[in-house]
Amino acid sequence: MYRVSDWYTSLACFTFPTVFIHLSPEEIETVATGTTNGPDVTRIQERISRALPHIRGSAFIHADVCTPTDSATFKEHKGAIRSGERGWTMLVESDKVKGAFAEGLTERICLHSYRRMEPIREFRAFVRNRKIVAMSQMKLNRHYGRLNGRREEIWTKGQRLIVEIANKLPADDLVIDLYLTSAGDYMIIDMNLWGEPTDPLLLRTWDRDWSEELGLKLIEKPTKLGGEVQVSF
């Protein structure tokens, strides 16, 4: 995943308005070790709390390079916070976040407005040489019948977005996670490295000809078997 700060200033109007909290080396160590109390912890919690009144409703907290989805508190509250204390708990419960700070992958905490995400509206776009070559439904646990009738519309809007932002992207080849809002516009959720370990989802494998435009891939409707079906073992 690219750090949000790597692309935010160029693409802010295409994503959540975001507050960045830059941490000192001592504060980074405090996150990396999962410290739960002390002067550094109190200062960071106060800085998070100071930002919250500038964010509409509940806030969503994450590191610049990853989200604390492996935190028990994050799962319980769906990532929403209203206090610096809860935000801090989510961060230091997360092995992903602690590892990112320990490995020097990030120096920042990020905050933006909390938004309940509908899985049917989440897509992954595959961009090669700054041109979109494929998209995939993000959540692969079910077939969404409503998407089939909008397949061309969803794909066309993805093409238009990438054309508009192509010269602002942080790399020629990358994978962009998108959310299609009820107003019909895409928002950038995050950006990922091309290839492993990024999941190709319904594209199945990275070992393919990416020069061919592949369109939008969706989970197809399950096949129902009719008549008498005999199965032997």
VOFI-225349 format. One line per 10 residues: for each residue x negated, y negated, z negated of N, C-alpha, C, O. Coordinates in nm, 3 decimals, decimal comma. Layout:
X Y Z X Y Z X Y Z X Y Z; ...
END
This chain:
-0,084 0,119 0,000 0,000 0,000 0,000 -0,087 -0,124 0,000 -0,183 -0,132 -0,077; -0,056 -0,221 0,085 -0,124 -0,350 0,082 -0,079 -0,429 -0,040 0,036 -0,418 -0,083; -0,170 -0,509 -0,095 -0,129 -0,598 -0,202 -0,031 -0,701 -0,146 -0,050 -0,753 -0,036; 0,072 -0,730 -0,222 0,170 -0,830 -0,179 0,100 -0,963 -0,151 0,135 -1,034 -0,057; 0,000 -0,995 -0,234 -0,072 -1,122 -0,217 -0,151 -1,128 -0,087 -0,192 -1,237 -0,045; -0,174 -1,012 -0,021 -0,247 -1,011 0,106 -0,162 -1,066 0,220 -0,215 -1,117 0,319; -0,030 -1,056 0,207 0,056 -1,097 0,318 0,165 -1,195 0,279 0,234 -1,248 0,366; 0,183 -1,222 0,151 0,297 -1,301 0,106 0,297 -1,443 0,159 0,401 -1,492 0,205; 0,184 -1,510 0,155 0,183 -1,651 0,196 0,222 -1,668 0,343 0,279 -1,772 0,379; 0,194 -1,570 0,427 0,230 -1,579 0,568 0,373 -1,534 0,596 0,433 -1,574 0,695
0,427 -1,449 0,506 0,556 -1,386 0,535 0,657 -1,405 0,422 0,750 -1,326 0,408; 0,639 -1,510 0,341 0,725 -1,531 0,224 0,872 -1,541 0,260 0,958 -1,497 0,183; 0,904 -1,598 0,375 1,045 -1,617 0,412 1,111 -1,486 0,454 1,232 -1,484 0,478; 1,034 -1,378 0,463 1,089 -1,249 0,503 1,096 -1,151 0,386 1,125 -1,033 0,406; 1,071 -1,199 0,265 1,072 -1,110 0,150 1,127 -1,183 0,028 1,175 -1,296 0,040; 1,122 -1,119 -0,087 1,170 -1,179 -0,211 1,081 -1,296 -0,252 0,958 -1,283 -0,248; 1,138 -1,411 -0,291 1,056 -1,515 -0,353 0,987 -1,455 -0,476 1,054 -1,398 -0,563; 0,857 -1,467 -0,483 0,779 -1,393 -0,581 0,690 -1,484 -0,664 0,630 -1,579 -0,612; 0,682 -1,454 -0,795 0,591 -1,522 -0,886 0,473 -1,430 -0,913 0,491 -1,312 -0,944; 0,351 -1,483 -0,900 0,230 -1,405 -0,924 0,164 -1,452 -1,054 0,149 -1,571 -1,077
0,126 -1,356 -1,137 0,054 -1,386 -1,261 -0,085 -1,325 -1,249 -0,100 -1,203 -1,253; -0,187 -1,411 -1,236 -0,324 -1,364 -1,221 -0,384 -1,335 -1,358 -0,372 -1,415 -1,450; -0,449 -1,219 -1,370 -0,504 -1,177 -1,498 -0,656 -1,193 -1,501 -0,724 -1,175 -1,400; -0,708 -1,229 -1,617 -0,852 -1,238 -1,639 -0,910 -1,097 -1,651 -0,834 -1,002 -1,670; -1,043 -1,081 -1,641 -1,103 -0,947 -1,658 -1,064 -0,882 -1,790 -1,040 -0,761 -1,794; -1,057 -0,961 -1,897 -1,018 -0,905 -2,027 -0,872 -0,858 -2,025 -0,839 -0,754 -2,083; -0,786 -0,935 -1,959 -0,645 -0,897 -1,951 -0,626 -0,775 -1,861 -0,539 -0,691 -1,888; -0,705 -0,765 -1,757 -0,700 -0,647 -1,669 -0,736 -0,522 -1,749 -0,671 -0,418 -1,734; -0,838 -0,532 -1,831 -0,878 -0,419 -1,916 -0,765 -0,381 -2,012 -0,745 -0,263 -2,040; -0,692 -0,480 -2,060 -0,580 -0,455 -2,151 -0,471 -0,373 -2,082 -0,414 -0,282 -2,143
-0,442 -0,405 -1,956 -0,344 -0,325 -1,880 -0,399 -0,186 -1,854 -0,330 -0,086 -1,876; -0,523 -0,179 -1,806 -0,582 -0,052 -1,765 -0,587 0,049 -1,879 -0,574 0,170 -1,856; -0,606 0,001 -2,000 -0,613 0,092 -2,115 -0,478 0,116 -2,179 -0,467 0,195 -2,273; -0,375 0,051 -2,131 -0,241 0,073 -2,184 -0,222 0,018 -2,324 -0,145 0,073 -2,403; -0,291 -0,090 -2,356 -0,282 -0,148 -2,489 -0,140 -0,201 -2,514 -0,081 -0,264 -2,426; -0,088 -0,176 -2,633 0,051 -0,214 -2,662 0,063 -0,332 -2,756 0,173 -0,385 -2,773; -0,046 -0,376 -2,818 -0,038 -0,494 -2,905 -0,174 -0,561 -2,913 -0,276 -0,504 -2,872; -0,174 -0,684 -2,967 -0,298 -0,760 -2,976 -0,283 -0,895 -2,908 -0,183 -0,919 -2,840; -0,382 -0,985 -2,925 -0,373 -1,121 -2,870 -0,356 -1,126 -2,719 -0,275 -1,204 -2,669; -0,431 -1,041 -2,644 -0,417 -1,042 -2,498 -0,278 -0,998 -2,455 -0,219 -1,055 -2,364
-0,225 -0,896 -2,522 -0,091 -0,848 -2,490 0,012 -0,958 -2,513 0,098 -0,982 -2,429; 0,001 -1,025 -2,627 0,095 -1,134 -2,659 0,088 -1,244 -2,555 0,192 -1,296 -2,513; -0,034 -1,281 -2,512 -0,048 -1,389 -2,413 0,015 -1,350 -2,279 0,082 -1,432 -2,215; -0,005 -1,227 -2,238 0,052 -1,185 -2,109 0,204 -1,178 -2,118 0,274 -1,219 -2,026; 0,255 -1,126 -2,229 0,400 -1,122 -2,246 0,459 -1,262 -2,242 0,566 -1,283 -2,185; 0,390 -1,358 -2,303 0,439 -1,496 -2,302 0,438 -1,554 -2,161 0,528 -1,629 -2,124; 0,337 -1,518 -2,082 0,330 -1,568 -1,944 0,442 -1,508 -1,859 0,500 -1,576 -1,774; 0,471 -1,380 -1,882 0,584 -1,318 -1,811 0,714 -1,387 -1,850 0,795 -1,421 -1,764; 0,733 -1,408 -1,981 0,855 -1,472 -2,030 0,870 -1,614 -1,977 0,981 -1,659 -1,951; 0,758 -1,684 -1,961 0,761 -1,821 -1,911 0,810 -1,826 -1,766 0,872 -1,924 -1,725
0,784 -1,721 -1,690 0,826 -1,718 -1,549 0,973 -1,682 -1,533 1,035 -1,719 -1,434; 1,029 -1,609 -1,629 1,164 -1,555 -1,613 1,273 -1,659 -1,590 1,362 -1,634 -1,508; 1,271 -1,776 -1,657 1,377 -1,875 -1,630 1,379 -1,926 -1,487 1,480 -1,982 -1,443; 1,268 -1,909 -1,414 1,262 -1,955 -1,275 1,311 -1,849 -1,176 1,312 -1,870 -1,055; 1,353 -1,733 -1,230 1,400 -1,623 -1,146 1,549 -1,603 -1,172 1,591 -1,592 -1,287; 1,626 -1,598 -1,068 1,772 -1,586 -1,082 1,810 -1,447 -1,131 1,770 -1,347 -1,072; 1,886 -1,442 -1,240 1,930 -1,314 -1,295 1,816 -1,237 -1,357 1,717 -1,295 -1,402; 1,830 -1,104 -1,360 1,722 -1,020 -1,410 1,606 -1,023 -1,313 1,622 -1,053 -1,195; 1,487 -0,992 -1,364 1,368 -0,990 -1,280 1,321 -0,846 -1,258 1,352 -0,756 -1,337; 1,247 -0,828 -1,151 1,185 -0,700 -1,118 1,035 -0,720 -1,130 0,980 -0,814 -1,072
0,967 -0,632 -1,204 0,824 -0,649 -1,229 0,744 -0,535 -1,166 0,788 -0,420 -1,165; 0,628 -0,569 -1,113 0,541 -0,467 -1,057 0,399 -0,522 -1,050 0,378 -0,642 -1,065; 0,304 -0,436 -1,027 0,168 -0,480 -0,999 0,161 -0,523 -0,854 0,249 -0,491 -0,775; 0,056 -0,597 -0,820 0,042 -0,648 -0,684 0,039 -0,537 -0,581 0,071 -0,560 -0,464; 0,000 -0,417 -0,622 -0,023 -0,310 -0,527 0,067 -0,187 -0,549 0,066 -0,095 -0,467; 0,143 -0,182 -0,658 0,230 -0,068 -0,682 0,337 -0,102 -0,785 0,326 -0,202 -0,856; 0,441 -0,019 -0,790 0,555 -0,039 -0,879 0,553 0,068 -0,988 0,519 0,182 -0,960; 0,589 0,033 -1,113 0,582 0,131 -1,223 0,698 0,229 -1,226 0,765 0,243 -1,328; 0,721 0,297 -1,114 0,834 0,388 -1,104 0,817 0,511 -1,193 0,915 0,583 -1,218; 0,695 0,538 -1,241 0,671 0,652 -1,329 0,685 0,615 -1,476 0,655 0,697 -1,563
0,731 0,494 -1,506 0,754 0,450 -1,643 0,894 0,491 -1,688 0,991 0,473 -1,614; 0,904 0,547 -1,809 1,035 0,587 -1,862 1,126 0,466 -1,879 1,246 0,475 -1,853; 1,070 0,354 -1,922 1,150 0,232 -1,939 1,198 0,180 -1,804 1,311 0,132 -1,793; 1,113 0,188 -1,702 1,152 0,147 -1,567 1,271 0,231 -1,520 1,368 0,176 -1,467; 1,264 0,362 -1,539 1,373 0,450 -1,495 1,501 0,420 -1,571 1,609 0,420 -1,512; 1,490 0,395 -1,701 1,608 0,369 -1,782 1,681 0,242 -1,740 1,804 0,238 -1,738; 1,603 0,139 -1,706 1,663 0,009 -1,675 1,659 -0,022 -1,525 1,683 -0,136 -1,486; 1,629 0,077 -1,442 1,625 0,060 -1,296 1,527 -0,050 -1,255 1,542 -0,111 -1,149; 1,425 -0,076 -1,339 1,324 -0,176 -1,306 1,358 -0,318 -1,346 1,277 -0,408 -1,323; 1,475 -0,341 -1,405 1,517 -0,477 -1,438 1,465 -0,519 -1,575 1,464 -0,439 -1,669
1,420 -0,644 -1,586 1,374 -0,696 -1,715 1,433 -0,834 -1,740 1,467 -0,908 -1,647; 1,444 -0,867 -1,868 1,485 -1,002 -1,910 1,392 -1,056 -2,019 1,420 -1,160 -2,078; 1,281 -0,984 -2,043 1,186 -1,030 -2,144 1,046 -0,986 -2,107 1,027 -0,886 -2,037; 0,948 -1,062 -2,155 0,810 -1,024 -2,132 0,774 -0,893 -2,199 0,692 -0,817 -2,148; 0,836 -0,866 -2,313 0,807 -0,742 -2,386 0,848 -0,619 -2,306 0,772 -0,523 -2,296; 0,969 -0,623 -2,248 1,011 -0,507 -2,168 0,925 -0,493 -2,043 0,889 -0,382 -2,004; 0,892 -0,605 -1,980 0,806 -0,599 -1,862 0,673 -0,536 -1,893 0,623 -0,453 -1,817; 0,614 -0,577 -2,005 0,484 -0,522 -2,044 0,494 -0,371 -2,069 0,406 -0,295 -2,030; 0,602 -0,330 -2,136 0,621 -0,187 -2,163 0,626 -0,106 -2,035 0,564 0,000 -2,026; 0,699 -0,157 -1,935 0,705 -0,086 -1,807 0,567 -0,071 -1,745 0,533 0,036 -1,693
0,487 -0,176 -1,750 0,355 -0,172 -1,687 0,263 -0,072 -1,755 0,199 0,009 -1,688; 0,254 -0,077 -1,889 0,156 0,007 -1,958 0,204 0,150 -1,979 0,125 0,236 -2,019; 0,331 0,177 -1,952 0,378 0,316 -1,950 0,345 0,384 -1,817 0,351 0,506 -1,807; 0,309 0,307 -1,718 0,291 0,359 -1,582 0,145 0,398 -1,555 0,056 0,313 -1,560; 0,120 0,525 -1,528 -0,014 0,568 -1,492 -0,057 0,507 -1,358 -0,174 0,477 -1,337; 0,041 0,487 -1,269 0,008 0,425 -1,139 -0,046 0,284 -1,158 -0,148 0,248 -1,100; 0,023 0,206 -1,240 -0,017 0,068 -1,262 -0,150 0,062 -1,336 -0,239 -0,013 -1,296; -0,164 0,139 -1,442 -0,289 0,139 -1,518 -0,406 0,181 -1,429 -0,515 0,124 -1,437; -0,383 0,282 -1,345 -0,488 0,326 -1,254 -0,528 0,220 -1,153 -0,646 0,204 -1,121; -0,428 0,147 -1,101 -0,456 0,042 -1,002 -0,543 -0,068 -1,062 -0,637 -0,115 -0,997
-0,513 -0,108 -1,185 -0,595 -0,210 -1,251 -0,733 -0,155 -1,288 -0,833 -0,226 -1,275; -0,739 -0,031 -1,334 -0,867 0,029 -1,372 -0,961 0,044 -1,253 -1,082 0,030 -1,267; -0,904 0,071 -1,135 -0,985 0,092 -1,014 -1,015 -0,038 -0,940 -1,079 -0,036 -0,835; -0,969 -0,151 -0,995 -0,996 -0,280 -0,932 -0,915 -0,305 -0,806 -0,955 -0,386 -0,722; -0,802 -0,238 -0,792 -0,720 -0,255 -0,673 -0,635 -0,382 -0,678 -0,587 -0,429 -0,574; -0,616 -0,436 -0,796 -0,533 -0,555 -0,810 -0,575 -0,635 -0,932 -0,637 -0,583 -1,024; -0,540 -0,764 -0,930 -0,566 -0,853 -1,043 -0,439 -0,927 -1,084 -0,444 -1,020 -1,165; -0,325 -0,886 -1,029 -0,203 -0,965 -1,046 -0,082 -0,880 -1,086 -0,069 -0,764 -1,048; 0,005 -0,943 -1,164 0,140 -0,894 -1,190 0,234 -0,978 -1,104 0,212 -1,097 -1,086; 0,339 -0,914 -1,050 0,434 -0,985 -0,964 0,576 -0,975 -1,022 0,614 -0,874 -1,081
0,652 -1,082 -1,004 0,790 -1,087 -1,048 0,878 -1,144 -0,937 0,841 -1,242 -0,873; 0,993 -1,082 -0,916 1,093 -1,141 -0,827 1,231 -1,102 -0,875 1,245 -1,019 -0,965; 1,333 -1,161 -0,817 1,470 -1,132 -0,860 1,503 -0,985 -0,841 1,467 -0,924 -0,740; 1,571 -0,931 -0,938 1,614 -0,791 -0,930 1,728 -0,779 -0,830 1,820 -0,861 -0,828; 1,720 -0,676 -0,747 1,826 -0,653 -0,649 1,857 -0,504 -0,646 1,767 -0,422 -0,628; 1,982 -0,469 -0,664 2,021 -0,328 -0,656 2,014 -0,284 -0,510 2,085 -0,337 -0,425; 1,929 -0,187 -0,483 1,904 -0,144 -0,346 1,994 -0,025 -0,311 1,999 0,074 -0,384; 2,064 -0,037 -0,199 2,147 0,073 -0,149 2,062 0,160 -0,057 2,009 0,110 0,042; 2,047 0,289 -0,088 1,960 0,376 -0,006 1,992 0,376 0,142 1,902 0,392 0,225; 2,118 0,357 0,177 2,158 0,359 0,318 2,095 0,243 0,395 2,088 0,247 0,518
2,050 0,138 0,326 1,996 0,019 0,391 1,844 0,015 0,395 1,786 -0,083 0,441; 1,778 0,120 0,349 1,632 0,121 0,343 1,574 0,198 0,462 1,617 0,308 0,495; 1,474 0,136 0,525 1,410 0,197 0,643 1,259 0,177 0,637 1,209 0,086 0,572; 1,189 0,265 0,707 1,043 0,252 0,720 1,009 0,231 0,867 1,049 0,310 0,952; 0,935 0,123 0,896 0,897 0,090 1,034 0,750 0,122 1,056 0,665 0,092 0,972; 0,721 0,184 1,168 0,585 0,224 1,204 0,535 0,130 1,313 0,589 0,126 1,424; 0,430 0,054 1,280 0,380 -0,051 1,370 0,241 -0,013 1,418 0,150 0,009 1,339; 0,226 -0,005 1,549 0,099 0,032 1,612 0,058 -0,080 1,707 0,135 -0,120 1,794; -0,064 -0,130 1,691 -0,112 -0,242 1,773 -0,014 -0,360 1,769 0,010 -0,426 1,869; 0,042 -0,383 1,649 0,133 -0,494 1,621 0,265 -0,483 1,698 0,335 -0,583 1,717
0,299 -0,360 1,741 0,428 -0,336 1,806 0,497 -0,220 1,734 0,432 -0,122 1,699; 0,628 -0,232 1,713 0,701 -0,126 1,646 0,717 -0,008 1,742 0,761 -0,025 1,855; 0,682 0,111 1,694 0,695 0,230 1,779 0,798 0,328 1,726 0,844 0,416 1,799; 0,837 0,314 1,597 0,935 0,406 1,540 0,987 0,349 1,409 0,924 0,265 1,346; 1,105 0,398 1,369 1,161 0,371 1,238 1,219 0,501 1,183 1,256 0,591 1,258; 1,226 0,508 1,051 1,286 0,624 0,987 1,377 0,580 0,874 1,349 0,484 0,803; 1,487 0,653 0,859 1,566 0,643 0,737 1,472 0,667 0,619 1,388 0,757 0,626; 1,483 0,589 0,511 1,390 0,601 0,400 1,424 0,717 0,307 1,337 0,799 0,277; 1,548 0,725 0,262 1,590 0,830 0,170 1,635 0,952 0,251 1,725 0,943 0,334; 1,571 1,065 0,226 1,595 1,183 0,310 1,681 1,288 0,241 1,681 1,404 0,281
1,755 1,247 0,138 1,833 1,345 0,062 1,973 1,368 0,118 2,045 1,455 0,069; 2,014 1,289 0,222 2,148 1,310 0,275 2,164 1,246 0,413 2,085 1,161 0,454; 2,268 1,291 0,481 2,308 1,234 0,610 2,407 1,120 0,585 2,504 1,138 0,512; 2,381 1,004 0,646 2,472 0,890 0,636 2,542 0,874 0,771 2,484 0,823 0,866; 2,668 0,918 0,777 2,740 0,913 0,904 2,753 0,773 0,961 2,754 0,755 1,082; 2,762 0,673 0,872 2,781 0,535 0,918 2,661 0,484 0,997 2,675 0,392 1,078; 2,545 0,542 0,975 2,425 0,492 1,042 2,421 0,530 1,191 2,366 0,456 1,272; 2,480 0,643 1,225 2,474 0,687 1,364 2,534 0,584 1,460 2,477 0,558 1,566; 2,647 0,525 1,422 2,712 0,427 1,508 2,636 0,296 1,517 2,662 0,215 1,606; 2,542 0,274 1,424 2,466 0,148 1,423 2,319 0,171 1,460 2,236 0,082 1,444
2,288 0,290 1,509 2,149 0,325 1,537 2,080 0,222 1,627 1,971 0,176 1,596; 2,143 0,186 1,738 2,083 0,093 1,833 2,069 -0,046 1,772 1,967 -0,113 1,792; 2,170 -0,090 1,697 2,165 -0,221 1,633 2,051 -0,229 1,532 1,975 -0,326 1,530; 2,038 -0,125 1,449 1,933 -0,122 1,346 1,795 -0,123 1,411 1,706 -0,194 1,366; 1,778 -0,044 1,517 1,651 -0,037 1,588 1,619 -0,171 1,656 1,506 -0,219 1,648; 1,717 -0,230 1,721 1,695 -0,357 1,791 1,655 -0,468 1,694 1,567 -0,549 1,724; 1,720 -0,473 1,578 1,684 -0,574 1,478 1,543 -0,551 1,426 1,471 -0,647 1,397; 1,503 -0,425 1,414 1,366 -0,395 1,373 1,266 -0,443 1,477 1,163 -0,500 1,442; 1,296 -0,422 1,604 1,209 -0,470 1,711 1,194 -0,622 1,706 1,084 -0,676 1,718; 1,306 -0,691 1,689 1,304 -0,837 1,685 1,219 -0,889 1,569 1,143 -0,984 1,583
1,234 -0,824 1,454 1,157 -0,867 1,337 1,007 -0,855 1,362 0,932 -0,949 1,337; 0,964 -0,739 1,413 0,821 -0,718 1,432 0,765 -0,813 1,537 0,653 -0,861 1,523; 0,841 -0,840 1,643 0,796 -0,938 1,742 0,776 -1,074 1,675 0,679 -1,144 1,703; 0,868 -1,111 1,586 0,861 -1,242 1,521 0,742 -1,255 1,426 0,683 -1,362 1,415; 0,707 -1,146 1,359 0,602 -1,155 1,256 0,470 -1,094 1,299 0,375 -1,092 1,220; 0,460 -1,045 1,422 0,343 -0,968 1,465 0,211 -1,037 1,437 0,117 -0,975 1,387; 0,203 -1,166 1,469 0,074 -1,236 1,453 0,043 -1,272 1,309 -0,063 -1,327 1,281; 0,135 -1,242 1,217 0,113 -1,271 1,075 0,083 -1,146 0,993 0,058 -1,156 0,872; 0,084 -1,030 1,056 0,063 -0,905 0,984 -0,083 -0,892 0,940 -0,173 -0,944 1,006; -0,108 -0,822 0,828 -0,245 -0,810 0,777 -0,331 -0,709 0,851 -0,451 -0,699 0,824
-0,272 -0,631 0,944 -0,349 -0,532 1,020 -0,274 -0,501 1,149 -0,155 -0,528 1,160; -0,345 -0,443 1,247 -0,282 -0,406 1,373 -0,189 -0,286 1,356 -0,082 -0,280 1,415; -0,232 -0,190 1,274 -0,156 -0,067 1,252 -0,116 -0,060 1,105 -0,202 -0,064 1,017; 0,012 -0,051 1,078 0,057 -0,039 0,940 0,201 0,010 0,936 0,268 0,020 1,040; 0,248 0,040 0,816 0,383 0,090 0,795 0,453 -0,008 0,701 0,401 -0,042 0,595; 0,572 -0,053 0,741 0,643 -0,157 0,666 0,776 -0,101 0,617 0,856 -0,050 0,695; 0,799 -0,110 0,487 0,927 -0,070 0,429 1,021 -0,190 0,430 0,985 -0,299 0,385; 1,141 -0,167 0,483 1,237 -0,275 0,507 1,370 -0,248 0,440 1,407 -0,133 0,416; 1,442 -0,356 0,410 1,577 -0,345 0,356 1,669 -0,431 0,441 1,646 -0,550 0,460; 1,775 -0,369 0,492 1,871 -0,439 0,577 1,981 -0,496 0,487 2,060 -0,421 0,430
1,986 -0,628 0,475 2,080 -0,692 0,384 2,222 -0,690 0,442 2,242 -0,661 0,560; 2,318 -0,720 0,356 2,458 -0,724 0,401 2,481 -0,834 0,503 2,578 -0,831 0,579; 2,390 -0,934 0,506 2,399 -1,042 0,605 2,341 -0,999 0,740 2,351 -1,073 0,838; 2,281 -0,879 0,744 2,229 -0,828 0,870 2,086 -0,865 0,900 2,042 -0,851 1,014; 2,012 -0,914 0,800 1,871 -0,949 0,818 1,783 -0,851 0,743 1,821 -0,798 0,639; 1,663 -0,828 0,796 1,568 -0,742 0,727 1,486 -0,822 0,627 1,446 -0,935 0,653; 1,462 -0,759 0,510 1,367 -0,811 0,412 1,253 -0,712 0,402 1,275 -0,591 0,403; 1,131 -0,763 0,392 1,015 -0,676 0,371 1,009 -0,635 0,224 1,011 -0,721 0,136; 1,003 -0,505 0,199 0,986 -0,455 0,063 0,838 -0,442 0,030 0,791 -0,495 -0,070; 0,765 -0,373 0,115 0,620 -0,366 0,099 0,556 -0,319 0,228 0,625 -0,284 0,324
0,423 -0,318 0,230 0,346 -0,275 0,346 0,248 -0,168 0,304 0,184 -0,177 0,199; 0,236 -0,065 0,388 0,153 0,051 0,355 0,048 0,075 0,463 0,063 0,031 0,577; -0,058 0,144 0,423 -0,164 0,181 0,517 -0,111 0,278 0,620 -0,025 0,361 0,591; -0,164 0,268 0,742 -0,130 0,361 0,848 -0,197 0,495 0,819 -0,315 0,499 0,784; -0,123 0,604 0,834 -0,179 0,737 0,815 -0,172 0,784 0,671 -0,111 0,718 0,587; -0,235 0,897 0,643 -0,235 0,952 0,508 -0,295 0,851 0,411 -0,390 0,782 0,446; -0,240 0,840 0,286 -0,136 0,924 0,226 0,007 0,870 0,245 0,099 0,919 0,181; 0,027 0,770 0,332 0,163 0,720 0,356 0,249 0,830 0,417 0,205 0,900 0,509; 0,369 0,846 0,367 0,460 0,952 0,412 0,522 0,913 0,546 0,584 0,808 0,556; 0,507 0,996 0,651 0,569 0,964 0,780 0,718 0,993 0,786 0,783 0,970 0,888
0,775 1,043 0,675 0,919 1,067 0,664 0,970 1,149 0,782 0,920 1,258 0,808; 1,072 1,097 0,856 1,131 1,177 0,964 1,043 1,184 1,089 1,078 1,253 1,185; 0,931 1,114 1,088 0,836 1,131 1,198 0,752 1,256 1,177 0,682 1,301 1,268; 0,761 1,313 1,057 0,707 1,445 1,020 0,556 1,452 1,009 0,504 1,504 0,910; 0,483 1,401 1,108 0,339 1,416 1,109 0,272 1,295 1,171 0,330 1,228 1,256; 0,149 1,267 1,126 0,072 1,158 1,186 0,003 1,204 1,314 -0,043 1,122 1,394; -0,005 1,337 1,333 -0,074 1,393 1,449 0,023 1,400 1,566 0,077 1,507 1,597; 0,045 1,286 1,631 0,136 1,278 1,744 0,092 1,165 1,836 0,002 1,089 1,802; 0,155 1,155 1,951 0,126 1,046 2,045 0,206 0,924 2,004 0,328 0,919 2,023; 0,138 0,826 1,946 0,205 0,706 1,898 0,218 0,599 2,006 0,267 0,489 1,978
0,176 0,628 2,127 0,193 0,531 2,236 0,336 0,532 2,289 0,377 0,439 2,359; 0,410 0,637 2,256 0,549 0,651 2,301 0,643 0,585 2,201 0,628 0,606 2,080; 0,739 0,507 2,250 0,840 0,446 2,162 0,938 0,554 2,120 0,999 0,620 2,204; 0,954 0,572 1,989 1,030 0,686 1,937 1,166 0,647 1,878 1,246 0,734 1,845; 1,193 0,517 1,866 1,322 0,472 1,817 1,345 0,500 1,669 1,250 0,523 1,594; 1,473 0,498 1,629 1,511 0,517 1,490 1,547 0,664 1,465 1,631 0,720 1,534; 1,481 0,724 1,366 1,508 0,862 1,329 1,599 0,864 1,206 1,574 0,796 1,107; 1,705 0,945 1,215 1,801 0,958 1,106 1,821 1,105 1,072 1,801 1,193 1,156; 1,861 1,131 0,947 1,903 1,266 0,911 2,029 1,299 0,989 2,129 1,226 0,980; 2,025 1,406 1,064 2,139 1,441 1,146 2,246 1,514 1,064 2,217 1,570 0,958
2,368 1,512 1,115 2,480 1,577 1,048 2,455 1,727 1,039 2,419 1,789 1,139; 2,474 1,787 0,921 2,453 1,931 0,908 2,543 2,009 1,004 2,658 1,971 1,027; 2,490 2,117 1,059 2,567 2,201 1,150 2,656 2,296 1,073 2,610 2,365 0,982; 2,784 2,301 1,111 2,877 2,395 1,050 2,891 2,516 1,141 2,914 2,503 1,261; 2,876 2,635 1,083 2,889 2,758 1,159 3,035 2,802 1,162 3,101 2,805 1,058; 3,084 2,834 1,279 3,223 2,878 1,291 3,232 3,027 1,317 3,133 3,091 1,351; 3,353 3,083 1,300 3,375 3,225 1,326 3,316 3,313 1,217 3,285 3,266 1,108; 3,302 3,440 1,249 3,250 3,537 1,153 3,098 3,533 1,157 3,038 3,549 1,263; 3,037 3,512 1,043 2,892 3,505 1,036 2,844 3,624 0,955 2,885 3,641 0,840; 2,758 3,707 1,014 2,703 3,822 0,945 2,555 3,798 0,919 2,480 3,758 1,007
2,516 3,824 0,797 2,377 3,806 0,757 2,326 3,937 0,700 2,392 3,997 0,615; 2,211 3,982 0,744 2,152 4,105 0,690 2,013 4,076 0,636 1,945 3,986 0,685; 1,974 4,150 0,539 1,844 4,132 0,476 1,762 4,259 0,489 1,648 4,264 0,441
END
